[in-house]
């Protein structure tokens, strides 16, 4: 395939030189899209499908809710002060599955009774009054009750060790399942909250608790009035929580201590101090970065066993247990996730909470910025953990999705409620974050920071748009190209491909959209901040046109994506690829990830070769950064997992990995017992973890497998010292392989009897990915009250991850789809299911999914994700048909 690469590269250059392109130069040359307009007042049957509009604006909420987590319902009285722009007898707002027992409106000294109606499954609602209310202030009065969910949406509850707890998770549109509300981010108002609970329970809300009294046998918790908040950031938690109280010491930005509590269910009481200590350090780092104090008067860090990730509720953030519940001996991967996620959620307190997107089409700005900050502040918190390199990893993974024709721009128009949840995906987090990191690298951190500070100062306690943010960065940089550059990446779908060739002492860089094999390329163009490097010399320039030439001093091969910061892929002539691969040991971690990603993408486009990836693996194998060291190996592994490599090729690949990496095991050693490597530098621990993962599937891994199987058996018999949780996933997988189906069933029973935030999910997923159809079928159809709804989705992911059980998983999805898509949790389940379907590599399966599933996902938030999964399966099938034989032959030659 080397000849294929050479031929394809020359043809590409010829096409670029002869194609007819519009004559463009500078900002105007990009024919950039007009600013996206929000068609916010779309109606159906005389009610809004999307934005409510400004006819009625809330100005304050007073919530008085009675919550007993052991009950399946709660009740409440809510008052909403509103301002009416004009006289009306109809008010549109939101409420989903609320049993409204009384609805009235107070105007001046009058109270007018009204009628309530929910209008659709998304929670659009209407108040109808017998007479028109005058323009001006009014107060809406509600008495109602509503269900408490068993899944992490709206107000939800879980029984843990015989005790019931409840929490709220309102993003994006689930506040309406708990309170009648104007459930849109633009409506920021103060909230006064009172919670009535059974005696002895802890109650938490966004603001500090002012008092607790006993009334009618219930504890009445009254909280201070909040700063202006959108509904999606309101939080209420009730239960017999374990609470660790502390404070963040004063800083230059904040003269007073900040009250801090770590809150979890009772069985986690002894493992909260790590979160206490390290949350405080992250808050201090963020206050220094933003140049101002934490925006709210207190901070509660709360955990629940079933949230998929974390939520940035103002002053009362919520996390999955395993993100906070740990100690200093926790696996490095768990500590890294702590640093990244806590930094992310705490950055939101300023960017997202203090300043909120005007509407959901700017969700990307909120999440993309927090994603960058999660890595940036996480790195500052623990430089030894090398959290920052994950920023590049996530962005490069997002490129696989962004290159599909079924996709969206980072900033997409949101016209209806049904479209909102589709914005929570890798494009928002991975691409958006990488684009902001690219702009930050181009500007330099100080100018980027100045722009952010200016943006927050201008919109404090209010809302803002992408254009507001772009303008703040442009002003701080004094560079009017920043706005069109950001728009070109944020308003357009796709991944730029830079085709680079040397012309004497110069390099010509030509841009075109990247496309995998068999997919027609578009004519999209970008304004691209490009940073390149040769030796110690680096150069950053803006690619404003279709192509440009650059000169750069220095020696050695050109590194087309210096530091890995750029959101683009690149293609080189064969001799330049050879030079770059030969010099791979001198690449930074981010650069190595970029080179591996571009080579892998070149293979998917039918140009790159397995031999090049294998050579890159050999030249990176001693890299100090473990992510970089195994980046090319990970790309080869993807090709194998996709099913593109036959049995002979897989055997050769196993031999190749063994030859490459087995000699290193003697240097690193292996002891699976708990704490065996607690005192060594994290970089060495990460390296060993990656090395063992690679070698487990090789003949030399037989001893490793035996050690892990033995440790797993002891661990499951109660000897927790026998196995460090860093090896838990591999050990449980091997335990099932060694003992068989019985082991899987016993492991599931142990998992469901445990509330350990690491062991329980690891055990369930290990059983799911056992590759045993009988176990997979049993798990998918399990009826056990201890199995939580979110865990069933984790099991489905595990089943779909293995080729031996993937077809069984598909059939199960078909037969259970109506149940999965029904109810208030349906949108969340639909997205998870649609994502799991992307594992196939077959044009036939893609056609089958189109026939069987496309109509059933239509008009849901998961419709786009299904289209992506169909396209991924199709593209992989095309590659397998066209080049599968050649890829397998190249793998076979690795032996």
SULGIDA-V258078 format. One record per backbone hydrogen bond with DSSP energy under -1.0 kcal/mol. CO is the residue of the C=O (numbers start at 1). NH is the residue of the N-H. E is the energy in kcal/mol with one decimal. If there is no record, write none. Layout:
CO | NH | E
CO | NH | E
This chain:
1 | 5 | -2.2
2 | 6 | -2.3
3 | 7 | -2.8
4 | 8 | -2.8
5 | 9 | -2.6
6 | 10 | -2.2
7 | 11 | -2.5
8 | 12 | -2.4
9 | 13 | -2.3
10 | 14 | -2.2
11 | 15 | -2.7
12 | 16 | -2.4
13 | 17 | -1.9
14 | 18 | -1.4
15 | 19 | -2.2
25 | 29 | -1.0
27 | 30 | -1.3
28 | 31 | -1.6
38 | 40 | -1.9
42 | 49 | -3.3
47 | 44 | -2.3
49 | 417 | -2.4
55 | 85 | -2.9
57 | 83 | -2.4
60 | 81 | -2.5
61 | 192 | -2.3
62 | 79 | -2.5
63 | 194 | -2.4
64 | 77 | -2.4
65 | 196 | -3.1
66 | 75 | -1.8
68 | 71 | -2.6
72 | 148 | -3.0
74 | 146 | -2.4
75 | 66 | -2.9
76 | 144 | -2.2
77 | 64 | -2.1
78 | 142 | -2.3
79 | 62 | -2.6
80 | 140 | -3.0
81 | 59 | -3.4
81 | 60 | -1.3
82 | 138 | -2.0
83 | 57 | -2.1
84 | 136 | -2.1
88 | 133 | -3.7
89 | 129 | -2.5
91 | 127 | -3.0
93 | 125 | -2.4
94 | 181 | -2.3
98 | 100 | -1.2
99 | 145 | -1.4
102 | 143 | -1.9
103 | 114 | -3.0
104 | 141 | -3.3
105 | 112 | -3.1
106 | 139 | -2.1
107 | 110 | -2.7
110 | 107 | -2.3
112 | 105 | -2.4
115 | 128 | -2.4
117 | 126 | -2.4
120 | 123 | -1.6
123 | 95 | -2.5
124 | 119 | -3.6
125 | 93 | -1.9
126 | 117 | -1.6
127 | 91 | -2.2
128 | 115 | -2.7
133 | 88 | -1.6
136 | 84 | -3.1
138 | 82 | -3.1
139 | 106 | -3.2
140 | 80 | -2.2
141 | 104 | -2.2
142 | 78 | -1.6
143 | 101 | -2.1
143 | 102 | -1.8
144 | 76 | -2.6
145 | 99 | -3.1
146 | 74 | -2.4
149 | 157 | -2.4
151 | 153 | -2.8
154 | 169 | -2.4
155 | 149 | -2.9
156 | 167 | -2.5
158 | 165 | -2.0
160 | 163 | -1.8
163 | 160 | -3.2
165 | 158 | -1.9
166 | 238 | -2.2
167 | 156 | -2.6
169 | 154 | -2.3
170 | 174 | -2.7
174 | 177 | -1.0
175 | 178 | -2.1
175 | 179 | -2.7
176 | 96 | -2.8
181 | 94 | -2.4
182 | 184 | -2.1
184 | 187 | -1.1
186 | 188 | -1.5
189 | 229 | -3.0
190 | 61 | -2.1
191 | 226 | -2.2
192 | 63 | -3.0
193 | 223 | -2.4
194 | 65 | -2.4
195 | 221 | -3.2
196 | 67 | -2.7
197 | 219 | -2.7
198 | 201 | -1.5
202 | 239 | -1.9
204 | 237 | -2.1
208 | 224 | -2.8
211 | 222 | -2.4
213 | 220 | -3.7
215 | 218 | -1.9
218 | 215 | -2.8
219 | 197 | -2.6
220 | 213 | -2.0
221 | 195 | -2.6
222 | 210 | -3.1
222 | 211 | -1.6
229 | 189 | -2.4
230 | 233 | -1.5
231 | 234 | -1.7
237 | 204 | -2.5
238 | 166 | -3.0
239 | 202 | -2.8
239 | 241 | -1.8
242 | 264 | -2.2
244 | 262 | -2.2
246 | 260 | -2.1
248 | 258 | -2.2
254 | 251 | -2.5
258 | 248 | -2.7
259 | 299 | -2.3
260 | 246 | -2.6
261 | 301 | -2.9
262 | 244 | -2.7
263 | 303 | -1.9
264 | 242 | -3.2
265 | 268 | -2.1
266 | 269 | -2.0
268 | 271 | -2.3
271 | 326 | -1.2
272 | 276 | -1.8
273 | 277 | -2.7
274 | 278 | -2.3
275 | 279 | -2.3
276 | 280 | -1.6
277 | 281 | -1.3
278 | 282 | -2.0
279 | 283 | -2.5
280 | 284 | -2.0
281 | 285 | -1.9
282 | 286 | -2.3
283 | 287 | -2.7
284 | 288 | -1.8
285 | 289 | -2.0
286 | 290 | -3.0
287 | 291 | -1.5
287 | 292 | -1.1
299 | 261 | -2.0
300 | 317 | -1.1
301 | 263 | -3.0
302 | 319 | -2.3
304 | 321 | -1.9
309 | 320 | -2.1
311 | 318 | -2.5
313 | 316 | -1.7
315 | 300 | -1.8
317 | 302 | -2.8
318 | 311 | -3.0
319 | 304 | -2.2
320 | 323 | -2.2
321 | 324 | -1.7
321 | 325 | -3.0
327 | 330 | -2.1
331 | 335 | -2.1
332 | 336 | -2.9
333 | 337 | -2.0
334 | 338 | -2.1
335 | 339 | -2.4
336 | 340 | -2.5
337 | 341 | -2.9
338 | 342 | -2.7
339 | 343 | -1.7
340 | 344 | -2.0
341 | 345 | -3.0
342 | 346 | -2.6
343 | 347 | -2.2
344 | 348 | -1.5
347 | 350 | -1.2
347 | 351 | -2.6
348 | 353 | -2.3
349 | 354 | -1.1
350 | 352 | -1.1
350 | 355 | -1.6
354 | 461 | -1.4
355 | 352 | -1.8
356 | 464 | -1.9
359 | 362 | -2.1
360 | 363 | -1.7
362 | 366 | -1.2
363 | 367 | -2.5
364 | 368 | -3.5
365 | 369 | -1.6
366 | 370 | -1.7
367 | 371 | -2.2
368 | 372 | -2.0
369 | 373 | -2.5
370 | 374 | -2.4
371 | 375 | -1.5
372 | 376 | -2.9
373 | 377 | -2.8
374 | 378 | -1.1
375 | 379 | -2.2
376 | 380 | -1.8
377 | 381 | -2.4
378 | 382 | -2.2
382 | 385 | -1.9
383 | 386 | -1.3
387 | 390 | -1.6
388 | 391 | -2.3
389 | 393 | -1.8
390 | 394 | -2.6
391 | 395 | -1.8
392 | 396 | -2.7
393 | 397 | -2.1
394 | 398 | -1.9
395 | 399 | -1.0
397 | 400 | -1.1
398 | 402 | -2.7
399 | 403 | -1.8
401 | 404 | -1.6
405 | 407 | -1.1
416 | 419 | -1.3
417 | 420 | -1.4
420 | 423 | -1.9
421 | 424 | -1.5
423 | 425 | -1.4
425 | 429 | -2.2
426 | 430 | -1.6
426 | 431 | -1.8
427 | 432 | -2.4
429 | 433 | -1.3
430 | 434 | -2.0
431 | 435 | -2.9
432 | 436 | -2.1
433 | 437 | -2.3
434 | 438 | -2.4
435 | 439 | -2.3
436 | 440 | -2.7
437 | 441 | -2.6
438 | 442 | -2.1
439 | 443 | -2.7
440 | 444 | -2.7
444 | 448 | -2.2
445 | 449 | -3.1
446 | 450 | -2.2
447 | 451 | -2.1
448 | 452 | -2.1
449 | 453 | -2.6
450 | 454 | -2.2
451 | 455 | -2.1
452 | 456 | -2.4
453 | 457 | -2.4
454 | 458 | -1.8
459 | 462 | -2.3
462 | 356 | -2.3
464 | 358 | -2.1
465 | 469 | -1.7
466 | 470 | -3.0
467 | 471 | -2.4
468 | 472 | -1.7
469 | 473 | -2.2
470 | 474 | -2.6
471 | 475 | -2.6
472 | 476 | -2.1
473 | 477 | -2.0
474 | 478 | -1.3
474 | 479 | -1.7
479 | 482 | -1.5
481 | 485 | -2.2
482 | 486 | -2.6
483 | 487 | -2.6
484 | 488 | -2.2
485 | 489 | -1.3
486 | 490 | -2.8
487 | 491 | -2.8
490 | 411 | -2.7
495 | 514 | -3.1
496 | 569 | -2.7
497 | 512 | -1.7
498 | 571 | -2.6
499 | 510 | -2.2
501 | 508 | -3.2
503 | 506 | -1.9
506 | 503 | -3.3
507 | 550 | -2.3
508 | 501 | -2.0
509 | 548 | -2.0
510 | 499 | -3.2
512 | 497 | -3.2
516 | 519 | -1.9
528 | 543 | -3.3
530 | 541 | -2.7
531 | 562 | -2.6
532 | 539 | -2.4
533 | 559 | -3.2
534 | 537 | -2.3
537 | 534 | -2.9
539 | 532 | -2.8
541 | 530 | -3.3
542 | 544 | -1.1
543 | 528 | -1.8
546 | 511 | -2.7
548 | 509 | -3.1
550 | 507 | -2.4
559 | 533 | -1.6
561 | 564 | -2.1
562 | 565 | -1.3
566 | 568 | -1.5
569 | 498 | -2.8
571 | 500 | -2.5
573 | 577 | -2.2
574 | 578 | -2.5
575 | 579 | -1.9
576 | 580 | -2.4
577 | 581 | -3.0
578 | 582 | -2.6
579 | 583 | -1.6
581 | 584 | -1.6
583 | 586 | -1.9
584 | 587 | -1.9
588 | 592 | -2.5
589 | 593 | -2.0
590 | 594 | -2.0
591 | 595 | -2.7
592 | 596 | -2.5
593 | 597 | -2.3
594 | 598 | -2.5
595 | 599 | -2.4
596 | 600 | -2.4
597 | 601 | -2.6
598 | 602 | -1.9
599 | 603 | -1.8
600 | 604 | -2.1
601 | 605 | -1.3
602 | 607 | -2.9
602 | 608 | -1.7
603 | 606 | -1.8
604 | 517 | -2.4
609 | 613 | -1.4
610 | 614 | -2.7
611 | 615 | -2.4
612 | 616 | -2.4
613 | 617 | -2.3
614 | 618 | -2.1
615 | 619 | -2.0
616 | 620 | -1.4
620 | 623 | -2.7
625 | 629 | -2.8
626 | 630 | -1.6
628 | 631 | -1.3
630 | 634 | -2.4
631 | 635 | -1.6
632 | 636 | -2.2
633 | 637 | -2.4
634 | 638 | -1.8
635 | 639 | -1.5
636 | 640 | -1.7
637 | 641 | -3.0
638 | 642 | -2.1
639 | 644 | -1.8
640 | 643 | -1.7
646 | 650 | -2.4
647 | 651 | -2.2
648 | 652 | -2.0
649 | 653 | -2.1
650 | 654 | -2.3
651 | 655 | -2.0
652 | 656 | -2.6
653 | 657 | -2.6
654 | 658 | -2.2
655 | 659 | -2.6
656 | 660 | -2.3
657 | 661 | -2.8
658 | 662 | -2.1
661 | 664 | -1.5
662 | 665 | -1.5
664 | 668 | -1.7
665 | 669 | -3.4
672 | 724 | -3.2
673 | 676 | -1.7
675 | 678 | -1.5
677 | 680 | -1.0
681 | 685 | -1.6
682 | 686 | -2.9
683 | 687 | -1.9
684 | 688 | -2.3
685 | 689 | -2.3
686 | 690 | -2.2
687 | 691 | -2.6
688 | 692 | -3.0
689 | 693 | -1.9
690 | 694 | -1.6
691 | 695 | -2.2
692 | 696 | -1.9
695 | 698 | -2.1
698 | 701 | -1.5
699 | 702 | -1.8
701 | 705 | -3.0
702 | 706 | -2.2
703 | 707 | -2.4
704 | 708 | -2.4
705 | 709 | -2.7
706 | 710 | -2.4
707 | 711 | -2.3
708 | 712 | -2.5
709 | 713 | -2.2
710 | 714 | -1.9
711 | 715 | -2.6
712 | 716 | -2.8
713 | 717 | -1.1
714 | 719 | -2.7
715 | 718 | -1.6
718 | 720 | -1.5
719 | 722 | -1.6
721 | 674 | -1.8
724 | 727 | -2.1
725 | 728 | -1.3
727 | 731 | -2.6
728 | 732 | -2.6
729 | 733 | -2.1
730 | 734 | -2.5
731 | 735 | -2.1
732 | 736 | -1.9
733 | 737 | -2.0
734 | 738 | -2.6
735 | 739 | -2.4
736 | 740 | -2.4
740 | 744 | -1.4
741 | 745 | -2.1
742 | 746 | -2.4
743 | 747 | -2.5
744 | 748 | -2.1
745 | 749 | -1.9
746 | 750 | -2.2
747 | 751 | -2.4
748 | 752 | -2.6
749 | 753 | -1.2
751 | 754 | -1.5
756 | 760 | -2.0
758 | 762 | -1.6
759 | 763 | -2.8
760 | 764 | -2.0
761 | 765 | -2.2
762 | 766 | -2.1
763 | 767 | -2.0
764 | 768 | -1.9
765 | 769 | -2.1
767 | 770 | -1.3
772 | 776 | -2.6
773 | 777 | -2.8
774 | 778 | -2.0
775 | 779 | -2.6
776 | 780 | -2.6
777 | 781 | -1.6
779 | 782 | -1.3
784 | 787 | -2.1
788 | 792 | -1.5
789 | 793 | -1.2
790 | 794 | -1.6
791 | 795 | -2.2
792 | 796 | -2.1
793 | 797 | -2.3
794 | 798 | -2.0
795 | 799 | -2.4
796 | 800 | -2.5
797 | 801 | -1.2
799 | 802 | -1.1
802 | 805 | -1.2
802 | 806 | -1.1
805 | 809 | -2.2
806 | 810 | -2.2
807 | 811 | -2.3
808 | 812 | -2.1
809 | 813 | -2.3
810 | 814 | -2.3
811 | 815 | -2.0
812 | 816 | -1.4
816 | 820 | -2.3
817 | 821 | -2.5
823 | 826 | -1.5
825 | 829 | -2.3
826 | 830 | -3.0
827 | 831 | -1.7
828 | 832 | -1.8
829 | 833 | -2.6
830 | 834 | -2.7
831 | 835 | -2.1
832 | 836 | -2.1
833 | 837 | -1.4
835 | 838 | -1.8
836 | 839 | -1.1
837 | 840 | -1.1
842 | 846 | -2.0
843 | 847 | -2.1
844 | 848 | -2.1
845 | 849 | -2.7
846 | 850 | -2.0
847 | 851 | -2.1
848 | 852 | -3.1
849 | 853 | -2.5
849 | 854 | -1.3
853 | 857 | -1.7
857 | 860 | -1.6
860 | 863 | -1.6
862 | 866 | -2.3
863 | 867 | -2.0
864 | 868 | -2.2
865 | 869 | -2.3
866 | 870 | -2.6
867 | 871 | -2.4
868 | 872 | -2.9
869 | 873 | -2.3
870 | 874 | -2.3
871 | 875 | -3.3
872 | 876 | -2.3
873 | 877 | -2.0
874 | 878 | -2.5
875 | 879 | -2.5
876 | 880 | -2.5
877 | 881 | -2.2
878 | 882 | -2.8
879 | 883 | -3.0
880 | 884 | -1.1
883 | 887 | -3.1
884 | 888 | -2.5
885 | 889 | -2.3
886 | 890 | -2.3
887 | 891 | -2.3
888 | 892 | -2.6
889 | 893 | -1.6
891 | 894 | -1.8
892 | 895 | -1.2
